[in-house]
């Protein structure tokens, strides 16, 4: 129930759905001949959509989250485990495995493999994830297929099946990792929240953020209503809501 509620909230409390909701509310006021409320609401909805689809703002907001942890350029010596957090996939045997696994997961796994190569293939790569709502194949299985296709020895892969979110991934890793230092690979925007889940379980993750999406070095101030910027704003909302939910659950447990 907790998992489904979290997914439902994160689905609708996003920049685009909220912007559409404001427009619908404005049209409702217009239908009721409440012209002042209709004008204010419709103007607000347009400003809302403009701001969160404006690349300079979206990139700045996302960069503030992604830059909290530096890139792990070189894997520390004697690391035994690299934990690559799951993402998503859609099983379709007519497509190459690189097309079945979503881009986020491909990037995360490649970062894990890069660090694995630096350790001379002496570490184990942990992959995780469940099958989702409309797919019968576990995400961890798809990640293993992708890793093997990229030259990783299947014996160097550990699968954590059935883990639906980061909290469950952390709980699944506790029995194996305990206090052993390990590399944690996930998207840069997700790293802060992920680290908190793992450290709460008493583990010692070394952050290896990847899949950086923000671009602030060459801002384009003349581009408006960008769908890519809207996606970046969605990532920001997703993480902020995730952190708020995470902190709320901590407070409930403490009380």
QUIWO-V934063 format. One record per residue. N is the residue number from 1. SS is DSSP state (helix for helix, strand for strand, loop for the rest). PHI is phi in degrees with one decimal (999 if undefined). PSI is psi in radians with two decimals (* if undefined). Layout:
{{N SS PHI PSI} {N SS PHI PSI}}
This chain:
{{1 loop 999 -0.76} {2 helix -59.5 -0.74} {3 helix -65.1 -0.80} {4 helix -67.4 -0.68} {5 helix -62.9 -0.73} {6 helix -62.8 -0.75} {7 helix -66.0 -0.68} {8 helix -64.3 -0.80} {9 helix -63.3 -0.78} {10 helix -68.6 -0.33} {11 helix -75.8 -0.64} {12 helix -103.7 -0.47} {13 loop -88.0 1.05} {14 loop -125.0 2.79} {15 helix -53.6 -0.85} {16 helix -68.5 -0.91} {17 helix -57.3 -0.69} {18 helix -67.1 -0.70} {19 helix -61.6 -0.74} {20 helix -65.0 -0.69} {21 helix -62.4 -0.68} {22 helix -65.3 -0.69} {23 helix -63.9 -0.78} {24 helix -61.5 -0.71} {25 helix -63.7 -0.72} {26 helix -63.2 -0.71} {27 helix -66.4 -0.59} {28 helix -64.7 -0.77} {29 helix -63.1 -0.65} {30 helix -64.6 -0.72} {31 helix -62.7 -0.61} {32 loop -86.1 0.11} {33 loop 62.4 0.47} {34 loop -95.5 1.37} {35 helix -64.5 -0.71} {36 helix -63.4 -0.84} {37 helix -62.3 -0.65} {38 helix -64.8 -0.79} {39 helix -62.9 -0.82} {40 helix -62.2 -0.79} {41 helix -67.2 -0.75} {42 helix -68.2 -0.70} {43 helix -64.0 -0.76} {44 helix -60.5 -0.72} {45 helix -64.7 -0.68} {46 helix -68.6 -0.73} {47 helix -63.9 -0.73} {48 helix -57.3 -0.91} {49 helix -66.0 -0.64} {50 helix -61.6 -0.84} {51 helix -62.7 -0.84} {52 helix -82.2 -0.06} {53 loop -111.9 0.22} {54 loop -94.4 1.98} {55 helix -50.3 -0.83} {56 helix -58.0 -0.70} {57 helix -71.2 -0.81} {58 helix -61.0 -0.75} {59 helix -66.2 -0.69} {60 helix -64.1 -0.79} {61 helix -63.0 -0.80} {62 helix -69.1 -0.69} {63 helix -61.8 -0.61} {64 helix -62.4 -0.49} {65 helix -87.0 -0.77} {66 helix -69.1 -0.43} {67 loop -89.9 0.11} {68 loop -69.0 -0.43} {69 loop -131.8 2.25} {70 loop -71.1 2.76} {71 loop -64.8 2.46} {72 loop -91.4 1.55} {73 loop -69.5 -0.64} {74 loop -127.6 2.20} {75 loop -68.6 2.31} {76 loop -62.2 2.63} {77 loop -70.3 2.72} {78 loop 65.9 0.33} {79 loop -78.4 2.29} {80 loop -98.8 -0.36} {81 strand -136.7 2.48} {82 strand -124.9 2.01} {83 strand -99.9 1.97} {84 strand -102.3 2.00} {85 loop -72.5 2.62} {86 loop -75.8 2.96} {87 loop -138.3 -1.62} {88 loop -165.4 2.95} {89 strand -164.3 2.96} {90 loop -140.6 2.04} {91 loop -71.5 2.16} {92 loop -154.9 1.72} {93 loop -62.7 -0.25} {94 loop -77.7 -0.19} {95 loop -107.0 2.71} {96 loop -66.4 2.72} {97 helix -60.2 -0.52} {98 helix -67.6 -0.37} {99 helix -93.1 -0.39} {100 helix -77.5 -0.57} {101 strand -89.9 2.35} {102 loop -65.8 2.77} {103 helix -56.4 -0.73} {104 helix -57.7 -0.78} {105 helix -69.0 -0.64} {106 helix -62.2 -0.78} {107 helix -65.4 -0.77} {108 helix -60.2 -0.81} {109 helix -65.7 -0.70} {110 helix -62.9 -0.62} {111 helix -66.1 -0.72} {112 helix -61.9 -0.71} {113 helix -68.5 -0.65} {114 helix -58.9 -0.80} {115 helix -70.2 -0.60} {116 helix -61.5 -0.71} {117 helix -66.6 -0.67} {118 helix -61.7 -0.51} {119 loop -89.9 0.30} {120 loop 57.0 0.62} {121 loop 58.4 0.51} {122 loop -96.3 -0.08} {123 loop -100.9 2.89} {124 strand -101.8 2.42} {125 strand -100.5 2.16} {126 strand -97.5 2.20} {127 strand -119.8 2.62} {128 strand -144.6 3.04} {129 strand 127.4 2.56} {130 loop -99.1 -3.01} {131 loop -83.8 -0.24} {132 loop 83.9 -3.07} {133 loop -83.0 -0.48} {134 loop -124.7 0.41} {135 loop -141.1 2.45} {136 loop -93.4 -0.13} {137 loop -96.7 2.27} {138 loop -64.9 2.45} {139 helix -62.4 -0.62} {140 helix -60.5 -0.63} {141 helix -66.4 -0.71} {142 helix -66.0 -0.68} {143 helix -66.1 -0.63} {144 helix -64.7 -0.75} {145 helix -59.1 -0.74} {146 helix -66.2 -0.76} {147 helix -62.8 -0.77} {148 helix -63.8 -0.69} {149 helix -65.2 -0.39} {150 loop -95.8 0.17} {151 loop 98.8 0.12} {152 loop -80.9 2.38} {153 loop -66.1 2.20} {154 helix -56.2 -0.49} {155 helix -71.9 -0.24} {156 helix -94.0 0.17} {157 strand -112.1 2.33} {158 strand -116.9 2.25} {159 strand -104.4 2.26} {160 strand -107.9 1.72} {161 strand -85.5 2.65} {162 loop 79.6 0.05} {163 loop -79.7 2.08} {164 loop -91.6 -0.41} {165 loop -151.7 -3.10} {166 helix -64.2 -0.65} {167 helix -60.2 -0.77} {168 helix -70.3 -0.54} {169 helix -65.1 -0.69} {170 helix -66.9 -0.75} {171 helix -63.6 -0.66} {172 helix -68.8 -0.53} {173 helix -82.1 -0.26} {174 helix -62.1 -0.76} {175 helix -62.8 -0.63} {176 helix -85.0 -0.80} {177 helix -86.3 -0.62} {178 loop 48.6 -2.08} {179 loop -101.7 0.18} {180 loop -68.9 2.18} {181 strand -61.1 2.40} {182 strand -147.7 2.77} {183 strand -88.2 2.26} {184 strand -109.4 2.08} {185 strand -109.7 2.17} {186 strand -158.2 3.10} {187 strand -64.4 2.53} {188 helix -56.7 -0.67} {189 helix -68.1 -0.39} {190 helix -99.4 -0.14} {191 helix -63.6 -0.78} {192 helix -58.4 -0.81} {193 helix -67.0 -0.69} {194 helix -63.7 -0.78} {195 helix -57.9 -0.68} {196 helix -64.8 -0.71} {197 helix -61.8 -0.75} {198 helix -73.8 -0.72} {199 helix -68.5 -0.52} {200 helix -64.0 -0.45} {201 loop -88.4 0.11} {202 loop 82.3 0.29} {203 loop -95.8 2.93} {204 strand -121.7 1.32} {205 strand -77.4 2.53} {206 strand -106.4 1.97} {207 strand -66.9 2.33} {208 strand -131.9 1.33} {209 strand -68.8 2.56} {210 strand -147.8 -3.02} {211 loop 55.6 0.77} {212 loop -67.2 2.27} {213 loop -110.8 -0.40} {214 loop -74.9 2.51} {215 loop -134.4 1.90} {216 loop -116.4 -0.12} {217 loop -73.5 -0.55} {218 loop -129.9 1.24} {219 loop -66.4 2.47} {220 loop -108.1 1.73} {221 loop -80.0 -0.15} {222 loop -102.9 0.08} {223 loop -99.9 2.24} {224 loop -124.1 2.74} {225 loop 48.3 0.99} {226 loop -89.0 2.23} {227 helix -66.7 -0.58} {228 helix -66.5 -0.69} {229 helix -65.6 -0.62} {230 helix -65.2 -0.64} {231 helix -64.7 -0.72} {232 helix -65.4 -0.70} {233 helix -64.0 -0.61} {234 helix -63.6 -0.69} {235 helix -61.2 -0.71} {236 helix -62.9 -0.85} {237 helix -60.1 -0.74} {238 helix -59.3 -0.79} {239 helix -72.7 -0.68} {240 helix -62.8 -0.80} {241 helix -63.0 -0.70} {242 helix -62.8 -0.73} {243 helix -67.6 -0.72} {244 helix -62.2 -0.76} {245 helix -65.0 -0.72} {246 helix -61.3 -0.81} {247 helix -67.1 -0.63} {248 helix -62.4 -0.77} {249 helix -65.3 -0.63} {250 helix -64.0 -0.76} {251 helix -63.4 -0.70} {252 helix -63.5 -0.74} {253 helix -65.8 -0.72} {254 helix -63.5 -0.71} {255 loop -71.0 *}}
